[in-house]
Structure formats: structure tokens, C-alpha cells
Amino acid sequence: MGKRKYKFDWGIITGNLSSARPQLGLYTRIELYRLFQFTLRDVLEQHYGAEHADNLFRDAGLIAGREFFAQFCSKCQSTTELVNVLQTTFKEFGLGILRVESADTENLKFVLTVEEDLDCSGMPDTADQICVYDEGFIKGILDSFTGLSFFVKEIDCWCTGARTCRFLAEKMQE
């Protein structure tokens, strides 16, 4: 592999936004976020196939989840505190409305929902659950918080008619 141009670093994202966007600020419309996401996904699927594109999005979500945790959640000392911080930041950043539907803290098995999900809420129904990036994102947060490895799978999606995205997250067996 050749030299990497863009190994992730928060400085790439944040830079000096106050001088870079003094009039437009921090926000853009959801259509433009989705334009970026789904054109990138289309290119990846054309080059590598849908399954490989899913894996790449999941891997990107994993990095993002780890970095999100380090930036916004690393001081959390309890699961309750983590959930509160996530609910606040998800809503503040417009990612969605996060809820814990069920939590088995002894076995580390959770069902989480994200309403008004940034990636898919309002999109047409398809036969596919599309929030694979979110799977990686949630995994990255949980792995970082617990120091363990989690399996995260979307089990309901807006795009399959559920009208909320629901994720099963459970500690992977050793």
C-alpha cells in the first residue's frame, strides 16, 4: 500500500471552522450528506460489489465510533452515563434520537433504536437494511467503552418499513 493521504485525525475535520465558514457555520442539509454517502457507496459497489462496500462502510463506522467515543464519551464511568452522553450528542449533532430498548448488562446484550436516523429516515422502502455504517459506529463506541469486542447488527430499518432503526449489540464470544 502506498502513502496514505488522509489517516483520520480530528484536525482534518475541525480545522479552523470559524474562519473557514464564518457565514455558513457548522451545518449543511441532510440531502447533501446523503448525496456524498450514497454516491460513494454506488462507486464502491460498482468497483467491489455490495457485500464488500458494506464491509468498507462498517469499517469506516468502526473508526468513527472509536473516535467519537474518544472525543465525546471517554470520561463516562458507567453505562448510564454513556447512554446519557450518547443521547445528548446524537440529538445535538442531528445523528438521530437514540434510545435503549433493552439492556442486559450482565451478559452485555443491548437493543438500541435510532429514530430519525441521519442515514435513512424518510427514504423509500427497499428490501435492504442499509445502516451498516451505523453498525460499525455503535460497535466502535461499545468496544471503546468496555474494552471488549461487540457484534452489532441492524435488525430493523426505516428502509424495510420499520420506521426506526433498531440494532442488536452483544459481546462477542471468546
N, CA, C and O of each residue as an XYZ file, in Angstrom:
696
protein
N       0.846     -1.169      0.000
C       0.000      0.000      0.000
C       0.897      1.240      0.000
O       1.908      1.283      0.700
N       0.525      2.221     -0.772
C       1.288      3.458     -0.864
C       1.056      4.363      0.333
O       0.361      3.998      1.281
N       1.638      5.524      0.276
C       1.497      6.520      1.328
C       0.027      6.915      1.477
O      -0.670      7.160      0.493
N      -0.420      6.971      2.719
C      -1.794      7.397      2.988
C      -1.865      8.916      3.000
O      -0.988      9.584      3.547
N      -2.911      9.453      2.394
C      -3.120     10.891      2.369
C      -3.931     11.379      3.562
O      -3.707     12.481      4.061
N      -4.867     10.565      4.014
C      -5.850     11.065      4.964
C      -6.087     10.139      6.143
O      -7.239      9.841      6.456
N      -5.040      9.676      6.805
C      -5.256      8.916      8.027
C      -6.070      9.809      8.957
O      -5.761     10.988      9.125
N      -7.089      9.252      9.546
C      -8.018     10.070     10.315
C      -7.326     10.817     11.442
O      -6.454     10.292     12.134
N      -7.746     12.052     11.596
C      -7.311     12.921     12.682
C      -8.400     13.981     12.842
O      -8.887     14.519     11.847
N      -8.786     14.286     14.082
C      -9.841     15.273     14.303
C      -9.511     16.615     13.670
O     -10.416     17.348     13.271
N      -8.230     16.948     13.572
C      -7.828     18.211     12.972
C      -8.260     18.340     11.522
O      -8.525     19.443     11.044
N      -8.332     17.199     10.813
C      -8.804     17.220      9.425
C     -10.254     17.697      9.378
O     -10.635     18.486      8.513
N     -11.038     17.213     10.303
C     -12.464     17.533     10.318
C     -12.717     18.954     10.802
O     -13.444     19.717     10.165
N     -12.124     19.298     11.916
C     -12.471     20.561     12.546
C     -11.671     21.738     12.018
O     -12.216     22.831     11.866
N     -10.394     21.539     11.737
C      -9.583     22.641     11.227
C      -9.861     23.925     11.982
O      -9.905     23.928     13.212
N     -10.049     25.008     11.261
C     -10.427     26.277     11.860
C     -11.754     26.687     11.231
O     -11.800     27.538     10.342
N     -12.815     26.076     11.701
C     -14.124     26.268     11.085
C     -14.664     27.689     11.235
O     -15.401     28.165     10.371
N     -14.312     28.355     12.303
C     -14.839     29.704     12.482
C     -14.320     30.655     11.407
O     -15.034     31.564     10.983
N     -13.081     30.448     10.966
C     -12.580     31.307      9.885
C     -12.900     30.723      8.506
O     -12.997     31.461      7.526
N     -13.061     29.413      8.432
C     -13.342     28.776      7.137
C     -14.785     28.977      6.689
O     -15.056     29.091      5.494
N     -15.708     29.020      7.639
C     -17.133     29.156      7.313
C     -17.787     30.204      8.208
O     -18.714     29.885      8.952
N     -17.322     31.440      8.146
C     -17.853     32.458      9.059
C     -19.329     32.775      8.822
O     -20.017     33.199      9.750
N     -19.820     32.582      7.618
C     -21.217     32.896      7.342
C     -22.098     31.655      7.313
O     -23.260     31.713      7.714
N     -21.559     30.533      6.844
C     -22.371     29.316      6.711
C     -22.399     28.486      7.987
O     -23.359     27.753      8.220
N     -21.370     28.588      8.813
C     -21.365     27.860     10.071
C     -21.096     26.380      9.914
O     -20.503     25.937      8.931
N     -21.547     25.622     10.907
C     -21.199     24.208     11.014
C     -22.126     23.256     10.265
O     -21.783     22.084     10.106
N     -23.268     23.705      9.806
C     -24.288     22.768      9.345
C     -24.544     22.845      7.847
O     -24.344     23.876      7.203
N     -24.995     21.715      7.321
C     -25.428     21.623      5.936
C     -26.709     20.803      5.907
O     -27.129     20.281      6.939
N     -27.313     20.685      4.786
C     -28.578     19.945      4.675
C     -28.330     18.453      4.545
O     -27.314     18.013      4.007
N     -29.277     17.695      5.047
C     -29.191     16.241      5.054
C     -29.079     15.666      3.639
O     -28.428     14.641      3.433
N     -29.710     16.323      2.669
C     -29.643     15.827      1.296
C     -28.199     15.787      0.790
O     -27.825     14.877      0.051
N     -27.400     16.759      1.182
C     -26.008     16.802      0.730
C     -25.155     15.753      1.427
O     -24.263     15.172      0.809
N     -25.419     15.503      2.707
C     -24.744     14.408      3.400
C     -25.063     13.088      2.695
O     -24.169     12.286      2.424
N     -26.348     12.876      2.402
C     -26.744     11.628      1.743
C     -26.227     11.564      0.306
O     -25.902     10.481     -0.180
N     -26.147     12.688     -0.369
C     -25.559     12.716     -1.705
C     -24.133     12.183     -1.645
O     -23.754     11.339     -2.458
N     -23.353     12.658     -0.708
C     -21.986     12.170     -0.535
C     -21.985     10.675     -0.212
O     -21.300      9.891     -0.869
N     -22.755     10.292      0.801
C     -22.757      8.906      1.260
C     -23.166      7.927      0.153
O     -22.490      6.922     -0.069
N     -24.258      8.217     -0.529
C     -24.785      7.233     -1.471
C     -24.078      7.251     -2.827
O     -24.085      6.238     -3.527
N     -23.474      8.362     -3.213
C     -22.646      8.322     -4.426
C     -21.353      7.565     -4.142
O     -20.881      6.804     -4.986
N     -20.779      7.768     -2.963
C     -19.586      6.996     -2.584
C     -19.917      5.511     -2.527
O     -19.156      4.681     -3.023
N     -21.038      5.183     -1.930
C     -21.457      3.779     -1.844
C     -21.668      3.200     -3.241
O     -21.270      2.064     -3.502
N     -22.285      3.958     -4.138
C     -22.518      3.499     -5.504
C     -21.186      3.162     -6.186
O     -21.061      2.115     -6.823
N     -20.207      4.037     -6.055
C     -18.895      3.792     -6.661
C     -18.252      2.551     -6.045
O     -17.704      1.717     -6.766
N     -18.312      2.423     -4.729
C     -17.720      1.239     -4.074
C     -18.407     -0.047     -4.525
O     -17.741     -1.054     -4.768
N     -19.735     -0.017     -4.638
C     -20.457     -1.205     -5.107
C     -20.077     -1.543     -6.548
O     -19.900     -2.715     -6.879
N     -19.949     -0.528     -7.409
C     -19.567     -0.781     -8.801
C     -18.177     -1.419     -8.891
O     -17.948     -2.303     -9.716
N     -17.270     -0.976     -8.054
C     -15.901     -1.486     -8.101
C     -15.716     -2.799     -7.352
O     -14.949     -3.658     -7.787
N     -16.421     -2.963     -6.218
C     -16.118     -4.088     -5.327
C     -17.302     -4.987     -5.001
O     -17.110     -6.053     -4.416
N     -18.523     -4.590     -5.360
C     -19.704     -5.374     -5.018
C     -20.335     -4.876     -3.726
O     -19.687     -4.215     -2.914
N     -21.609     -5.206     -3.553
C     -22.381     -4.696     -2.417
C     -21.849     -5.198     -1.079
O     -21.768     -4.424     -0.125
N     -21.489     -6.455     -0.992
C     -21.022     -7.004      0.287
C     -19.721     -6.332      0.735
O     -19.563     -5.979      1.903
N     -18.806     -6.165     -0.201
C     -17.535     -5.523      0.138
C     -17.761     -4.046      0.489
O     -17.118     -3.521      1.398
N     -18.665     -3.380     -0.225
C     -18.996     -1.989      0.101
C     -19.566     -1.901      1.516
O     -19.214     -0.996      2.273
N     -20.452     -2.847      1.877
C     -20.979     -2.888      3.246
C     -19.844     -3.004      4.252
O     -19.827     -2.291      5.255
N     -18.897     -3.895      3.991
C     -17.778     -4.097      4.913
C     -16.926     -2.837      5.043
O     -16.465     -2.508      6.136
N     -16.716     -2.134      3.936
C     -15.940     -0.898      3.984
C     -16.675      0.181      4.784
O     -16.057      0.891      5.578
N     -17.973      0.305      4.583
C     -18.755      1.268      5.358
C     -18.748      0.903      6.837
O     -18.613      1.776      7.695
N     -18.894     -0.383      7.137
C     -18.860     -0.848      8.527
C     -17.509     -0.518      9.164
O     -17.449     -0.046     10.299
N     -16.421     -0.772      8.420
C     -15.075     -0.465      8.925
C     -14.900      1.035      9.174
O     -14.308      1.437     10.175
N     -15.415      1.853      8.261
C     -15.345      3.309      8.446
C     -16.155      3.718      9.675
O     -15.718      4.565     10.455
N     -17.325      3.124      9.847
C     -18.141      3.402     11.027
C     -17.434      3.012     12.312
O     -17.550      3.702     13.325
N     -16.699      1.903     12.273
C     -15.945      1.451     13.442
C     -14.896      2.492     13.852
O     -14.778      2.834     15.029
N     -14.149      2.984     12.883
C     -13.159      4.034     13.176
C     -13.870      5.267     13.727
O     -13.440      5.845     14.725
N     -14.951      5.662     13.076
C     -15.693      6.848     13.518
C     -16.235      6.660     14.928
O     -16.173      7.586     15.737
N     -16.762      5.490     15.238
C     -17.292      5.225     16.578
C     -16.214      5.300     17.644
O     -16.435      5.855     18.721
N     -15.052      4.745     17.347
C     -13.927      4.826     18.297
C     -13.519      6.284     18.515
O     -13.307      6.712     19.649
N     -13.414      7.038     17.428
C     -13.003      8.434     17.521
C     -14.073      9.280     18.207
O     -13.754     10.166     19.000
N     -15.332      9.009     17.905
C     -16.443      9.708     18.553
C     -16.394      9.463     20.057
O     -16.534     10.391     20.853
N     -16.193      8.195     20.438
C     -16.086      7.857     21.862
C     -14.940      8.629     22.505
O     -15.120      9.240     23.558
N     -13.763      8.608     21.883
C     -12.592      9.291     22.449
C     -12.838     10.795     22.591
O     -12.399     11.408     23.563
N     -13.528     11.378     21.637
C     -13.751     12.834     21.636
C     -14.852     13.263     22.600
O     -14.740     14.308     23.241
N     -15.923     12.460     22.710
C     -17.105     12.916     23.433
C     -17.521     12.072     24.634
O     -18.299     12.536     25.468
N     -17.022     10.847     24.737
C     -17.550      9.932     25.753
C     -16.498      9.337     26.675
O     -16.846      8.589     27.589
N     -15.245      9.638     26.470
C     -14.170      8.929     27.173
C     -14.192      9.115     28.686
O     -13.591      8.318     29.407
N     -14.862     10.136     29.179
C     -14.921     10.366     30.632
C     -16.074      9.616     31.295
O     -16.211      9.653     32.518
N     -16.892      8.946     30.515
C     -18.034      8.212     31.072
C     -17.537      7.062     31.942
O     -16.671      6.283     31.544
N     -18.112      6.978     33.142
C     -17.711      5.951     34.097
C     -18.721      4.813     34.233
O     -18.398      3.758     34.779
N     -19.934      5.022     33.742
C     -20.967      3.998     33.874
C     -21.751      3.901     32.575
O     -21.714      4.805     31.740
N     -22.452      2.805     32.421
C     -23.292      2.617     31.242
C     -24.371      3.699     31.187
O     -24.678      4.219     30.114
N     -24.938      4.030     32.329
C     -25.968      5.070     32.385
C     -25.411      6.405     31.904
O     -26.056      7.113     31.130
N     -24.210      6.742     32.368
C     -23.589      7.993     31.945
C     -23.304      7.977     30.444
O     -23.532      8.973     29.758
N     -22.805      6.845     29.930
C     -22.539      6.723     28.499
C     -23.822      6.934     27.696
O     -23.827      7.691     26.725
N     -24.893      6.280     28.088
C     -26.165      6.412     27.373
C     -26.631      7.864     27.389
O     -27.082      8.377     26.365
N     -26.531      8.527     28.532
C     -26.945      9.940     28.615
C     -26.130     10.815     27.680
O     -26.688     11.664     26.984
N     -24.818     10.621     27.655
C     -23.959     11.414     26.773
C     -24.290     11.117     25.313
O     -24.376     12.036     24.499
N     -24.475      9.849     24.978
C     -24.807      9.488     23.597
C     -26.147     10.077     23.175
O     -26.273     10.608     22.072
N     -27.138      9.987     24.039
C     -28.443     10.544     23.689
C     -28.340     12.049     23.430
O     -28.936     12.566     22.485
N     -27.591     12.732     24.262
C     -27.429     14.173     24.104
C     -26.656     14.511     22.831
O     -27.084     15.367     22.057
N     -25.524     13.849     22.608
C     -24.695     14.189     21.444
C     -25.341     13.744     20.140
O     -25.246     14.452     19.138
N     -25.993     12.591     20.130
C     -26.687     12.164     18.914
C     -27.712     13.224     18.504
O     -27.794     13.605     17.337
N     -28.490     13.691     19.483
C     -29.516     14.688     19.181
C     -28.881     16.021     18.796
O     -29.291     16.650     17.821
N     -27.881     16.449     19.564
C     -27.209     17.733     19.299
C     -26.601     17.785     17.896
O     -26.680     18.812     17.223
N     -25.997     16.684     17.458
C     -25.353     16.646     16.146
C     -26.289     16.216     15.025
O     -25.881     16.166     13.864
N     -27.537     15.904     15.357
C     -28.509     15.536     14.339
C     -28.317     14.129     13.796
O     -28.759     13.828     12.687
N     -27.664     13.264     14.564
C     -27.467     11.878     14.120
C     -28.744     11.061     14.229
O     -28.975     10.147     13.437
N     -29.563     11.389     15.204
C     -30.796     10.660     15.435
C     -31.149     10.726     16.908
O     -30.435     11.322     17.714
N     -32.260     10.104     17.238
C     -32.721     10.054     18.621
C     -32.469      8.640     19.126
O     -33.163      7.695     18.752
N     -31.465      8.518     19.980
C     -31.019      7.214     20.484
C     -31.815      6.829     21.724
O     -32.029      7.633     22.631
N     -32.242      5.579     21.730
C     -32.914      5.018     22.910
C     -32.387      3.613     23.152
O     -32.008      2.905     22.219
N     -32.370      3.228     24.408
C     -32.027      1.854     24.776
C     -33.346      1.132     24.995
O     -34.085      1.422     25.936
N     -33.625      0.192     24.112
C     -34.888     -0.547     24.194
C     -34.801     -1.656     25.238
O     -35.757     -1.904     25.974
N     -33.647     -2.322     25.298
C     -33.417     -3.325     26.335
C     -31.926     -3.393     26.621
O     -31.091     -3.162     25.746
N     -31.613     -3.720     27.883
C     -30.215     -3.802     28.291
C     -30.035     -4.952     29.270
O     -30.620     -4.957     30.353
N     -29.232     -5.911     28.886
C     -28.822     -6.996     29.766
C     -27.349     -6.736     30.076
O     -26.458     -7.219     29.378
N     -27.111     -5.961     31.143
C     -25.739     -5.544     31.450
C     -24.884     -6.705     31.951
O     -23.658     -6.661     31.844
N     -25.509     -7.727     32.487
C     -24.748     -8.891     32.960
C     -24.127     -9.648     31.783
O     -22.966    -10.054     31.839
N     -24.911     -9.833     30.718
C     -24.434    -10.559     29.540
C     -23.970     -9.642     28.416
O     -23.560    -10.104     27.351
N     -24.041     -8.334     28.666
C     -23.648     -7.325     27.680
C     -24.358     -7.525     26.343
O     -23.737     -7.714     25.297
N     -25.686     -7.474     26.425
C     -26.539     -7.588     25.246
C     -27.556     -6.446     25.296
O     -28.273     -6.279     26.282
N     -27.602     -5.671     24.221
C     -28.430     -4.476     24.184
C     -29.220     -4.419     22.889
O     -28.779     -4.927     21.858
N     -30.383     -3.801     22.949
C     -31.122     -3.425     21.746
C     -31.271     -1.910     21.810
O     -31.839     -1.361     22.753
N     -30.746     -1.253     20.784
C     -30.762      0.207     20.691
C     -31.604      0.619     19.503
O     -31.618     -0.069     18.482
N     -32.294      1.717     19.622
C     -33.011      2.264     18.478
C     -32.478      3.662     18.183
O     -32.041      4.387     19.076
N     -32.528      4.009     16.917
C     -32.183      5.359     16.489
C     -33.325      5.828     15.590
O     -33.457      5.396     14.445
N     -34.136      6.714     16.136
C     -35.216      7.317     15.353
C     -34.670      8.533     14.627
O     -33.695      9.144     15.065
N     -35.305      8.879     13.514
C     -34.875      9.999     12.681
C     -33.399      9.857     12.302
O     -32.650     10.834     12.279
N     -33.005      8.627     12.009
C     -31.620      8.305     11.678
C     -31.128      9.137     10.493
O     -31.817      9.263      9.481
N     -29.954      9.688     10.630
C     -29.367     10.539      9.602
C     -29.248      9.827      8.258
O     -29.459     10.435      7.208
N     -28.912      8.543      8.290
C     -28.636      7.816      7.053
C     -29.868      7.431      6.253
O     -29.806      7.382      5.025
N     -30.993      7.155      6.920
C     -32.069      6.558      6.125
C     -33.489      7.039      6.399
O     -34.377      6.769      5.591
N     -33.739      7.730      7.489
C     -35.118      8.125      7.797
C     -35.706      8.945      6.658
O     -35.101      9.901      6.171
N     -36.907      8.540      6.248
C     -37.598      9.236      5.166
C     -37.303      8.698      3.785
O     -37.923      9.124      2.811
N     -36.359      7.761      3.682
C     -36.038      7.202      2.362
C     -37.100      6.192      1.940
O     -37.865      5.712      2.776
N     -37.150      5.871      0.671
C     -38.132      4.884      0.196
C     -37.861      3.493      0.781
O     -36.732      3.147      1.127
N     -38.941      2.714      0.878
C     -38.800      1.334      1.346
C     -38.057      0.499      0.311
O     -38.281      0.618     -0.894
N     -37.175     -0.340      0.813
C     -36.464     -1.313     -0.014
C     -36.491     -2.632      0.746
O     -37.075     -2.717      1.826
N     -35.883     -3.626      0.206
C     -35.785     -4.907      0.903
C     -34.518     -4.968      1.753
O     -34.256     -5.980      2.402
N     -33.733     -3.891      1.752
C     -32.420     -3.925      2.393
C     -32.343     -3.027      3.613
O     -32.837     -1.900      3.613
N     -31.707     -3.556      4.657
C     -31.318     -2.739      5.794
C     -30.008     -2.075      5.390
O     -29.070     -2.760      4.981
N     -29.929     -0.759      5.499
C     -28.791     -0.067      4.898
C     -27.833      0.570      5.893
O     -26.822      1.140      5.480
N     -28.109      0.496      7.160
C     -27.328      1.249      8.140
C     -26.083      0.499      8.619
O     -25.848      0.378      9.821
N     -25.296      0.003      7.679
C     -24.084     -0.748      8.040
C     -23.026      0.178      8.637
O     -22.270     -0.248      9.510
N     -22.953      1.426      8.194
C     -22.033      2.387      8.803
C     -22.376      2.534     10.285
O     -21.487      2.558     11.137
N     -23.678      2.634     10.586
C     -24.127      2.769     11.972
C     -23.758      1.539     12.797
O     -23.428      1.660     13.977
N     -23.812      0.351     12.180
C     -23.380     -0.860     12.888
C     -21.943     -0.703     13.370
O     -21.636     -0.967     14.533
N     -21.074     -0.275     12.475
C     -19.677     -0.073     12.845
C     -19.518      1.035     13.873
O     -18.715      0.915     14.799
N     -20.277      2.111     13.717
C     -20.211      3.256     14.628
C     -20.567      2.825     16.054
O     -19.849      3.143     17.002
N     -21.662      2.111     16.194
C     -22.100      1.643     17.515
C     -21.080      0.659     18.078
O     -20.755      0.721     19.263
N     -20.571     -0.244     17.249
C     -19.545     -1.189     17.687
C     -18.313     -0.460     18.202
O     -17.766     -0.818     19.245
N     -17.876      0.560     17.476
C     -16.700      1.325     17.891
C     -16.886      1.972     19.252
O     -15.962      1.992     20.066
N     -18.076      2.499     19.502
C     -18.367      3.120     20.799
C     -18.358      2.063     21.897
O     -17.711      2.247     22.928
N     -19.069      0.958     21.684
C     -19.162     -0.077     22.719
C     -17.819     -0.759     22.969
O     -17.456     -1.016     24.117
N     -17.088     -1.049     21.905
C     -15.757     -1.652     22.070
C     -14.864     -0.732     22.898
O     -14.159     -1.181     23.802
N     -14.903      0.557     22.577
C     -14.060      1.526     23.280
C     -14.448      1.655     24.744
O     -13.579      1.729     25.613
N     -15.737      1.682     25.023
C     -16.207      1.851     26.398
C     -15.881      0.640     27.265
O     -15.472      0.787     28.416
N     -16.063     -0.554     26.710
C     -15.913     -1.767     27.520
C     -14.522     -2.394     27.440
O     -14.123     -3.136     28.338
N     -13.788     -2.099     26.376
C     -12.513     -2.791     26.165
C     -12.713     -4.198     25.632
O     -11.768     -4.984     25.569
N     -13.940     -4.517     25.249
C     -14.286     -5.836     24.705
C     -14.665     -5.668     23.236
O     -14.686     -4.553     22.715
N     -14.964     -6.781     22.579
C     -15.390     -6.731     21.189
C     -16.878     -7.074     21.106
O     -17.337     -8.065     21.673
N     -17.613     -6.234     20.388
C     -19.056     -6.419     20.238
C     -19.408     -6.797     18.804
O     -18.710     -6.433     17.858
N     -20.493     -7.527     18.669
C     -21.147     -7.789     17.390
C     -22.353     -6.863     17.358
O     -23.154     -6.862     18.293
N     -22.493     -6.076     16.299
C     -23.630     -5.165     16.174
C     -24.282     -5.407     14.816
O     -23.613     -5.403     13.782
N     -25.592     -5.617     14.834
C     -26.337     -5.883     13.604
C     -27.640     -5.090     13.627
O     -28.368     -5.091     14.620
N     -27.915     -4.415     12.520
C     -29.205     -3.738     12.385
C     -30.271     -4.806     12.175
O     -30.148     -5.642     11.280
N     -31.304     -4.781     12.988
C     -32.356     -5.797     12.879
C     -33.666     -5.216     12.348
O     -34.543     -5.966     11.919
N     -33.807     -3.903     12.372
C     -34.932     -3.205     11.754
C     -34.390     -1.916     11.161
O     -33.455     -1.318     11.694
N     -34.987     -1.494     10.051
C     -34.517     -0.295      9.364
C     -35.713      0.459      8.798
O     -36.720     -0.136      8.413
N     -35.582      1.776      8.757
C     -36.618      2.583      8.119
C     -36.903      2.050      6.722
O     -38.058      1.965      6.303
N     -35.853      1.695      6.014
C     -35.981      1.296      4.606
C     -36.665     -0.054      4.403
O     -36.995     -0.418      3.274
N     -36.878     -0.795      5.484
C     -37.636     -2.040      5.368
C     -39.017     -1.903      6.006
O     -39.703     -2.896      6.252
N     -39.412     -0.652      6.271
C     -40.752     -0.390      6.780
C     -40.852     -0.249      8.286
O     -41.947     -0.010      8.795
N     -39.765     -0.385      9.017
C     -39.830     -0.357     10.485
C     -40.050      1.043     11.046
O     -40.581      1.181     12.148
N     -39.657      2.080     10.321
C     -39.784      3.475     10.697
C     -38.935      3.859     11.899
O     -39.095      4.943     12.461
N     -38.047      2.980     12.284
C     -36.971      3.279     13.227
C     -35.865      2.273     12.935
O     -36.122      1.173     12.447
N     -34.649      2.659     13.235
C     -33.537      1.730     13.057
C     -33.262      1.084     14.406
O     -33.114      1.766     15.419
N     -33.198     -0.218     14.402
C     -33.016     -0.986     15.637
C     -31.775     -1.851     15.476
O     -31.581     -2.509     14.454
N     -30.940     -1.833     16.511
C     -29.662     -2.544     16.464
C     -29.536     -3.485     17.648
O     -29.797     -3.109     18.791
N     -29.131     -4.714     17.356
C     -28.763     -5.673     18.385
C     -27.264     -5.541     18.584
O     -26.494     -5.604     17.626
N     -26.854     -5.358     19.831
C     -25.422     -5.269     20.154
C     -25.153     -6.247     21.282
O     -25.777     -6.182     22.341
N     -24.212     -7.158     21.042
C     -23.871     -8.110     22.088
C     -22.395     -8.430     22.074
O     -21.744     -8.446     21.029
N     -21.881     -8.689     23.281
C     -20.476     -9.032     23.414
C     -20.189    -10.291     22.609
O     -20.916    -11.281     22.691
N     -19.121    -10.233     21.835
C     -18.749    -11.403     21.032
C     -18.188    -12.479     21.952
O     -17.505    -12.198     22.937
N     -18.498    -13.709     21.599
C     -17.993    -14.841     22.372
C     -16.497    -15.006     22.120
O     -16.014    -14.797     21.007
N     -15.785    -15.380     23.157
C     -14.330    -15.534     23.035
C     -13.930    -16.839     22.419
O     -12.739    -17.105     22.255
